[in-house]
């Protein structure tokens, strides 16, 4: 099993999801492709290593924090939906095309999604689906439906 967790800035460029390093100097979409981490590379690396169960947790659905001169427009907010290859569970902080809220608006140290995830992962004897269903309920309740986490999975059995 492998777990990949990322909290920070992320964006979709031409249907691909990229995770942005804190020191990134991005001035164009091309810069993103060469200076950020493509999430498909993470999945590809796990497949290459023959990881049986892959869990990706992405609290990275933010607006473009970089130059306004290459604004992506309203239809390209957040991250794009991704397919979950066999044995993969992908949890997104927000639905495809939407952005996640930082915790500042709610006096939280982390983003809203991560705040509730930290509480749920401490519970014993719950499935991964139960964890993320509970997180989704808590996030949508706190944000008054402004943010709805999203998951995509190809798991065929319960995973605890």
C-alpha positions in Angstrom: 0.0 0.0 0.0 1.1 3.5 -0.7 -0.4 6.8 0.5 0.3 10.1 -1.2 -1.0 13.2 0.7 -0.7 16.7 -0.6 -2.1 20.0 0.9 -1.3 23.2 -0.9 -1.8 24.8 -4.3 -2.8 22.7 -7.3 -4.2 23.4 -10.7 -5.5 21.8 -13.8 -3.8 22.6 -17.1 -5.2 21.0 -20.2 -7.0 18.3 -18.3 -3.9 17.3 -16.2 -3.6 18.0 -12.5 -0.5 19.6 -11.2 0.7 20.1 -7.6 2.6 23.4 -7.1 5.8 23.5 -5.0 5.9 26.3 -2.5 8.9 28.0 -4.2 7.5 27.7 -7.8 8.2 30.5 -10.1 5.4 30.1 -12.6 4.6 32.7 -15.3 2.8 30.5 -17.8 1.0 27.2 -18.2 4.2 25.8 -19.8 6.0 26.7 -16.6 3.5 24.6 -14.7 4.1 21.5 -16.9 7.8 21.7 -16.2 8.0 23.0 -12.7 5.1 21.3 -10.9 4.3 17.7 -10.1 1.8 16.0 -12.5 -0.4 13.8 -10.3 -0.5 11.2 -13.1 3.3 10.8 -12.6 2.6 9.9 -8.9 0.1 7.2 -10.0 2.5 6.0 -12.7 5.3 5.6 -10.2 3.1 3.6 -7.9 2.0 1.4 -10.8 5.6 0.9 -11.8 6.4 -0.2 -8.3 3.4 -2.6 -8.4 1.7 -1.0 -5.4 -1.5 -3.0 -4.8 -3.6 -0.3 -3.0 -3.0 3.3 -3.9 -4.5 6.1 -1.8 -4.1 9.7 -3.1 -5.4 12.5 -0.9 -5.4 15.9 -2.6 -6.3 19.0 -0.6 -5.1 21.1 -3.5 -8.1 22.5 -5.4 -7.2 26.2 -5.3 -7.5 29.1 -7.7 -4.4 30.0 -9.7 -2.2 31.8 -7.1 0.1 33.1 -9.8 0.1 35.8 -12.4 -3.3 37.2 -13.3 -2.0 37.7 -16.9 -2.6 34.0 -17.6 -5.9 33.6 -15.8 -7.6 30.4 -16.6 -11.2 31.5 -16.5 -14.1 30.4 -14.4 -14.5 27.0 -16.1 -11.0 25.9 -15.1 -11.1 26.3 -11.3 -9.7 23.7 -9.1 -8.5 20.3 -10.2 -9.9 18.1 -13.0 -11.5 14.7 -12.4 -9.1 11.8 -12.6 -9.7 8.1 -13.4 -8.8 5.8 -10.6 -6.8 2.9 -12.0 -7.2 -0.6 -10.5 -6.6 -0.6 -6.8 -6.7 3.2 -6.5 -8.7 5.5 -4.2 -8.4 9.3 -4.9 -9.9 11.8 -2.5 -10.2 15.4 -3.5 -10.9 18.3 -1.2 -13.4 19.7 -3.6 -15.5 18.5 -6.6 -13.9 18.7 -10.0 -13.9 22.3 -11.3 -14.4 23.8 -7.8 -12.0 25.2 -5.3 -11.3 24.2 -1.7 -11.6 26.7 1.1 -8.7 27.5 3.4 -9.4 27.2 7.1 -8.7 30.9 7.8 -12.4 31.7 7.2 -13.3 29.3 9.9 -10.5 29.8 12.4 -8.9 26.5 11.5 -5.1 25.8 11.3 -5.6 23.7 8.1 -7.9 23.8 5.2 -11.5 22.7 5.9 -11.0 19.3 4.2 -7.8 18.5 6.1 -9.3 19.7 9.4 -12.0 17.1 9.2 -9.8 14.4 7.7 -7.4 14.7 10.7 -10.4 13.9 13.0 -11.8 11.0 10.9 -8.5 9.1 10.4 -8.1 8.6 14.1 -11.3 6.5 14.3 -10.9 2.8 14.4 -12.8 0.1 12.6 -14.1 2.4 9.8 -13.7 1.9 6.1 -12.0 4.3 3.8 -15.4 5.1 2.3 -16.9 5.8 5.8 -14.0 8.2 6.6 -14.4 10.2 3.4 -18.2 10.1 3.6 -18.0 11.6 7.1 -15.4 14.2 5.9 -17.7 15.1 3.0 -20.7 15.6 5.4 -18.7 17.7 7.8 -17.1 19.9 5.1 -20.4 20.6 3.3 -22.1 21.4 6.5 -19.5 23.8 7.7 -19.2 25.5 4.3 -22.9 25.6 3.7 -22.5 23.6 0.5 -19.8 25.9 -0.8 -17.3 23.0 -0.9 -18.1 19.3 -1.5 -15.2 16.8 -1.4 -15.1 14.3 -4.2 -13.7 10.7 -4.4 -13.0 8.4 -7.3 -12.3 4.8 -6.6 -11.8 1.4 -8.3 -11.6 -0.6 -5.0 -13.8 -3.6 -5.1 -13.6 -4.4 -1.3 -13.8 -2.5 1.9 -10.5 -1.1 3.0 -9.9 -0.2 6.7 
